[in-house]
Amino acid sequence: MTTRDMAAGSVSGAVTAAGIDHVRLSYHYLDTGDIDGYGSLLADDIRVVRPDAPLRAGRDEVLSLHQDALVPPGTHHIEEIVAQGHSVVVTGRLTPVSASRPDGTVRDLEFVDWFTLTDDSMLRGYRRYYFAAPA
């Protein structure tokens, strides 16, 4: 349970379930290039924090992040989803379009996305983390 959940009281299981569906759809829309579909899942005040892009706040800025290819396009492979209240956490792999190595093999990027939801299950924000071996 997050501190937001404790302060706001209990969150309906329907909110969390719909939020999980929205998260799954967000990956599908991004993978297929459906920016309008992706935008339909976003709250007006969404915030996106990623290590591979500048902070984005607001629906228009977040949509431009993907429309303008400021982050690499690719295919998301969801491995696990854990959700409670207004939070949905996804672990998975991203296969970037330009992921080929010189030897022809593909390099997937392991990621974790932590989404927050509005009371009506819209995506309020997410923070992405990538796995990186220690130097």
Phi and psi in degrees as a GROMACS rama.xvg file:
@    title "Ramachandran Plot"
@    xaxis  label "Phi"
@    yaxis  label "Psi"
@TYPE xy
-90.2377  164.054  THR-2
-64.1323  -30.5495  THR-3
-63.1077  -43.2136  ARG-4
-63.3557  -40.5362  ASP-5
-65.7018  -39.3735  MET-6
-73.1218  -33.2697  ALA-7
-92.8143  -1.21372  ALA-8
87.5366  -171.131  GLY-9
-73.941  151.377  SER-10
-106.931  135.256  VAL-11
-60.474  139.008  SER-12
-61.092  -27.9903  GLY-13
-66.0984  -35.5221  ALA-14
-63.6626  -46.3059  VAL-15
-65.8046  -44.015  THR-16
-62.3179  -43.9741  ALA-17
-66.0936  -36.1207  ALA-18
-61.9887  -40.3687  GLY-19
-61.4831  -43.9129  ILE-20
-60.4961  -41.2197  ASP-21
-65.8136  -39.0031  HIS-22
-63.0701  -47.8996  VAL-23
-58.2508  -44.8718  ARG-24
-62.8857  -35.7945  LEU-25
-60.9859  -41.6663  SER-26
-65.6964  -43.0869  TYR-27
-59.5958  -48.1379  HIS-28
-62.5344  -42.1479  TYR-29
-66.021  -41.7251  LEU-30
-65.7272  -31.3375  ASP-31
-96.6017  -0.639096  THR-32
78.2465  19.1013  GLY-33
-88.9437  82.1835  ASP-34
-67.1437  -35.8296  ILE-35
-64.3886  -43.759  ASP-36
-60.5359  -44.2735  GLY-37
-60.1887  -45.1494  TYR-38
-61.6025  -28.9741  GLY-39
-68.5646  -13.2924  SER-40
-96.5838  -7.84998  LEU-41
-94.9845  138.238  LEU-42
-71.4957  154.8  ALA-43
-59.1078  -34.4878  ASP-44
-100.946  27.1333  ASP-45
-58.9263  146.419  ILE-46
-128.426  132.925  ARG-47
-123.497  126.654  VAL-48
-121.683  119.308  VAL-49
-136.596  147.589  ARG-50
-73.679  -14.4657  PRO-51
-106.366  15.5007  ASP-52
-159.28  157.402  ALA-53
-68.1162  154.509  PRO-54
-54.4156  137.016  LEU-55
-124.033  134.864  ARG-56
-133.123  129.432  ALA-57
97.3323  148.364  GLY-58
-55.4094  -46.7265  ARG-59
-62.0692  -42.7704  ASP-60
-65.9466  -39.3734  GLU-61
-67.8483  -40.996  VAL-62
-63.6388  -39.2049  LEU-63
-66.3396  -29.3211  SER-64
-56.0534  -40.2398  LEU-65
-91.7987  -37.8376  HIS-66
-62.9454  -41.9457  GLN-67
-88.1147  8.74049  ASP-68
54.7867  40.2653  ALA-69
-74.9389  -18.8474  LEU-70
-119.228  147.949  VAL-71
-66.6087  130.403  PRO-72
-72.5282  156.107  PRO-73
179.921  -163.295  GLY-74
-118.076  127.243  THR-75
-89.1529  136.148  HIS-76
-119.325  105.395  HIS-77
-76.4341  130.465  ILE-78
-103.297  -38.8284  GLU-79
-155.783  146.003  GLU-80
-127.386  129.271  ILE-81
-124.261  130.802  VAL-82
-141.089  146.085  ALA-83
-157.523  132.381  GLN-84
58.1199  -125.93  GLY-85
-91.0412  12.4  HIS-86
-119.437  137.752  SER-87
-132.759  125.159  VAL-88
-115.592  131.374  VAL-89
-122.207  133.3  VAL-90
-110.781  145.464  THR-91
-176.625  -168.125  GLY-92
-127.845  143.093  ARG-93
-114.084  125.413  LEU-94
-101.592  100.68  THR-95
-65.4548  150.677  PRO-96
-58.1317  -39.2057  VAL-97
-100.665  47.899  SER-98
-96.9927  2.74846  ALA-99
-70.0618  136.303  SER-100
-89.556  167.914  ARG-101
-56.7824  -29.3701  PRO-102
-85.253  3.36582  ASP-103
90.3758  -6.79204  GLY-104
-77.8658  159.748  THR-105
-101.9  138.649  VAL-106
-107.614  109.091  ARG-107
-84.4845  149.488  ASP-108
-107.122  122.993  LEU-109
-79.5048  137.167  GLU-110
-139.744  161.994  PHE-111
-131.272  128.617  VAL-112
-115.163  130.176  ASP-113
-110.532  108.748  TRP-114
-95.9658  147.22  PHE-115
-117.074  148.772  THR-116
-117.035  154.634  LEU-117
-83.4556  175.302  THR-118
-66.2096  -17.5079  ASP-119
-108.454  25.158  ASP-120
71.5761  13.5582  SER-121
-77.2742  157.524  MET-122
-79.4242  112.485  LEU-123
-85.2222  -26.4323  ARG-124
176.579  168.336  GLY-125
-154.18  154.977  TYR-126
-124.505  127.931  ARG-127
-103.306  140.796  ARG-128
-125.742  138.786  TYR-129
-109.532  146.327  TYR-130
-76.4928  133.388  PHE-131
-140.985  132.116  ALA-132
-65.8771  141.93  ALA-133
-63.5865  145.978  PRO-134
